[in-house]
Amino acid sequence: MPEEEAQSLMRQVGRRLAAQLGREVSGDLHARVRAAATVLGALGGEAYVETGDDTLQLRGYGCPLSAAVTARAEVCRAIEALLSEVTGATVRECCDRGERPRCCFHVDTAA
């Protein structure tokens, strides 16, 4: 499957997962991002929220999908879409796919 098509498919998967979770977007952005960290934890990827000057990131201590991600990086797009749905914000993956993959997602704070 071509990379662009695979990325699109993974985003659809992430949106479907969010719909199945049935989580409503509520609270301020920080509360929604904390809820997204809980969702990552439920998937097996314990995560924390890192804040900075006008930035929010979800960082994982590992990657619950590391076996899949090392072979197909576009799998991160499913989680990116899931987190976008949960937070109601634009989320971009910035994952570390090195020897020990770790999740990282930048949350757009401009809204």
Secondary structure in CASP SS format (residue, H / E / C, confidence):
PFRMAT SS
TARGET T0000
AUTHOR 0000-0000-0000
METHOD secondary structure of the structure
MODEL  1
M C 1.00
P C 1.00
E H 1.00
E H 1.00
E H 1.00
A H 1.00
Q H 1.00
S H 1.00
L H 1.00
M H 1.00
R H 1.00
Q H 1.00
V H 1.00
G H 1.00
R H 1.00
R H 1.00
L H 1.00
A H 1.00
A H 1.00
Q H 1.00
L H 1.00
G C 1.00
R C 1.00
E C 1.00
V C 1.00
S C 1.00
G C 1.00
D C 1.00
L H 1.00
H H 1.00
A H 1.00
R H 1.00
V H 1.00
R H 1.00
A H 1.00
A H 1.00
A H 1.00
T H 1.00
V H 1.00
L H 1.00
G H 1.00
A H 1.00
L C 1.00
G C 1.00
G C 1.00
E C 1.00
A E 1.00
Y E 1.00
V E 1.00
E E 1.00
T E 1.00
G E 1.00
D C 1.00
D C 1.00
T E 1.00
L E 1.00
Q E 1.00
L E 1.00
R E 1.00
G E 1.00
Y C 1.00
G C 1.00
C C 1.00
P C 1.00
L C 1.00
S H 1.00
A H 1.00
A H 1.00
V H 1.00
T H 1.00
A H 1.00
R C 1.00
A C 1.00
E C 1.00
V H 1.00
C H 1.00
R H 1.00
A H 1.00
I H 1.00
E H 1.00
A H 1.00
L H 1.00
L H 1.00
S H 1.00
E H 1.00
V H 1.00
T H 1.00
G C 1.00
A C 1.00
T C 1.00
V E 1.00
R E 1.00
E E 1.00
C C 1.00
C C 1.00
D E 1.00
R C 1.00
G C 1.00
E C 1.00
R C 1.00
P C 1.00
R E 1.00
C C 1.00
C E 1.00
F E 1.00
H E 1.00
V E 1.00
D C 1.00
T C 1.00
A C 1.00
A C 1.00
END
